[in-house]
Amino acid sequence: MNYFKHESAYIDDNVEIGEGTKIWHFTHIQSGAKIGKFCVLGQNVNIGNNVVIGNYVKIQNNVSVYEGVTLEDYVFCGPSMVFTNIINPRSKYPQKGSDYYVKTLVKYGATLGANCTIVCGITIGKFAFVGAGAVVTKDVPDYGLVVGNPAKLIGWMSEAGERLIFDDNGIAFCKKSNKKYQLKNGIVTEIEI
């Protein structure tokens, strides 16, 4: 075993876990899940069947990643944030099984703040930043900063998580990452310095 598992964690059969990953107290990894290298899964995390998680992902305490959710490399899931995987759940009319689950993709380097909710069927763009408590009901663009209920785009974030302030030419510079960005037609891209 080339990863750490706390004695209280439970890992089902048919699970792949990458080297250097740490799985903490009372966490459950369900069958078919694939977890990359050097991830950290905090206390009371549940990883659903067939979930795919990239490398260097950090999932804070009390998060359930349900089947149908994919987390790319370097995603950060804040404490007690919520994923869903069914659009119209009803207890009386159960919708169980992967045929019913609506897929959600969280792209490379995105941050999902504490207590936010990600409604299924959307894509969170690379390096996007979802503020604490936000309720995300539609796609978030790359580098987008969204807050509120429902979440609204209020700005842009760098790869390093710094707020981007664009000049009159649509150019912004992040001192923390030493990278330059361009905002054009509502799309942010990294550009060469």
C-alpha positions in Angstrom: 0.0 0.0 0.0 1.7 3.2 -1.2 -0.9 5.6 0.3 -2.0 6.4 3.9 -5.4 5.2 5.2 -6.6 6.0 8.7 -7.7 2.9 10.6 -11.3 4.2 10.8 -11.6 4.7 7.0 -13.3 2.1 4.9 -12.3 1.3 1.3 -14.4 -1.1 -0.8 -13.0 -3.6 -3.2 -12.2 -2.6 -6.8 -10.8 0.9 -5.9 -7.7 2.5 -7.4 -5.7 4.9 -5.1 -2.6 6.7 -6.2 0.7 6.9 -4.3 1.1 9.5 -1.6 -2.7 10.0 -1.1 -3.9 10.4 2.5 -7.4 9.2 3.6 -8.4 10.4 7.0 -11.0 9.5 9.7 -14.3 8.0 8.9 -13.9 8.3 5.1 -15.6 5.8 2.8 -14.3 5.1 -0.7 -16.9 3.1 -2.7 -16.3 0.4 -5.4 -15.1 1.5 -8.8 -13.6 4.9 -7.6 -10.3 6.0 -9.0 -8.3 8.5 -6.9 -5.0 10.0 -8.2 -1.6 10.6 -6.6 -1.0 12.9 -3.6 -4.6 13.7 -2.8 -5.9 14.5 0.7 -9.3 13.3 1.7 -10.3 14.8 5.1 -12.5 13.5 7.8 -16.0 12.1 6.9 -15.5 12.2 3.2 -17.6 9.9 1.0 -16.4 9.0 -2.6 -19.2 7.4 -4.6 -19.1 4.5 -6.9 -17.1 5.0 -10.1 -16.1 8.6 -9.2 -12.9 9.8 -10.9 -10.5 12.1 -9.0 -7.3 13.4 -10.5 -3.9 14.1 -8.8 -3.2 16.6 -6.0 -6.9 17.0 -5.2 -7.8 18.3 -1.7 -11.2 17.4 -0.3 -11.9 18.9 3.1 -14.1 17.5 5.9 -17.7 16.4 5.4 -17.8 16.3 1.5 -19.6 13.6 -0.5 -18.5 13.2 -4.1 -21.3 11.3 -5.7 -21.3 9.1 -8.8 -21.3 11.2 -11.9 -18.8 13.8 -10.6 -15.3 14.0 -12.0 -12.6 16.1 -10.4 -9.5 16.9 -12.5 -6.0 17.6 -11.0 -5.5 20.2 -8.3 -9.2 20.7 -7.5 -9.9 22.1 -4.0 -13.2 21.1 -2.3 -13.9 23.3 0.8 -15.4 21.9 4.0 -19.0 20.8 3.8 -19.5 21.7 0.2 -22.1 19.8 -1.7 -22.4 17.9 -5.0 -25.7 16.6 -6.4 -26.2 14.0 -9.2 -29.9 13.9 -9.8 -31.9 16.9 -11.2 -35.4 16.1 -9.7 -35.0 13.7 -6.8 -38.1 12.1 -5.2 -38.1 9.6 -2.4 -41.3 8.0 -3.6 -39.9 7.6 -7.2 -36.3 6.6 -6.6 -33.8 7.1 -9.4 -30.9 4.8 -8.5 -28.1 3.8 -10.8 -25.8 5.5 -13.3 -28.4 5.8 -16.0 -30.1 8.5 -13.9 -27.1 10.4 -12.7 -26.3 13.7 -14.4 -22.6 14.3 -14.9 -20.6 17.2 -13.4 -17.1 18.1 -14.3 -14.8 20.2 -12.2 -11.7 21.2 -14.3 -8.1 21.5 -13.4 -7.2 23.8 -10.5 -10.7 25.0 -9.6 -11.7 25.9 -6.1 -15.1 25.2 -4.5 -15.5 27.2 -1.3 -16.9 26.0 2.0 -20.6 25.2 2.0 -21.1 25.9 -1.7 -23.6 23.7 -3.6 -22.9 22.4 -7.2 -26.1 21.4 -8.9 -25.4 18.5 -11.3 -25.0 18.7 -15.0 -22.6 21.6 -15.1 -18.9 22.3 -15.8 -16.7 24.3 -13.5 -13.9 25.8 -15.6 -10.2 25.5 -15.0 -8.9 27.7 -12.2 -12.5 28.9 -11.5 -13.3 30.0 -8.0 -16.7 29.3 -6.3 -17.2 31.5 -3.2 -18.3 30.1 0.1 -22.0 29.3 0.3 -22.6 29.9 -3.4 -25.3 27.8 -5.2 -24.0 27.0 -8.7 -26.7 26.3 -11.2 -24.9 26.8 -14.5 -21.5 26.5 -16.0 -18.6 28.6 -14.6 -16.0 29.8 -17.2 -12.3 29.2 -16.9 -10.9 31.6 -14.2 -14.4 32.8 -13.3 -15.2 34.0 -9.8 -18.8 33.3 -8.8 -20.7 34.1 -5.6 -24.3 34.1 -4.3 -27.5 32.2 -4.7 -27.9 31.6 -7.5 -24.2 32.1 -8.2 -23.3 35.0 -10.4 -20.0 35.9 -12.2 -18.5 38.9 -10.4 -14.9 38.7 -11.6 -11.9 36.7 -12.5 -9.2 34.8 -10.6 -5.6 33.9 -11.6 -4.2 30.4 -11.5 -2.8 31.2 -8.1 -6.2 32.4 -6.7 -5.5 36.1 -6.9 -8.3 38.5 -8.1 -7.5 39.7 -11.6 -7.9 43.4 -12.4 -7.9 44.1 -16.1 -6.6 47.3 -17.6 -8.3 49.2 -20.5 -6.6 46.8 -23.0 -8.1 43.8 -21.2 -4.7 42.7 -19.7 -4.1 41.7 -16.0 -0.9 40.5 -14.3 -0.7 38.2 -11.2 2.3 38.8 -9.1 1.8 35.6 -7.1 2.1 33.3 -10.2 4.0 35.8 -12.3 1.5 35.2 -15.2 -0.3 37.5 -17.5 -3.9 37.2 -18.6 -6.2 38.6 -21.3 -9.9 39.2 -21.1 -11.5 39.2 -24.6 -15.2 38.7 -25.4 -15.9 37.4 -21.9 -13.1 34.8 -22.0 -10.0 34.8 -20.0 -6.8 33.2 -21.3 -3.2 33.1 -20.1 -0.8 34.9 -22.4 3.0 35.0 -22.8 4.9 37.6 -20.8 
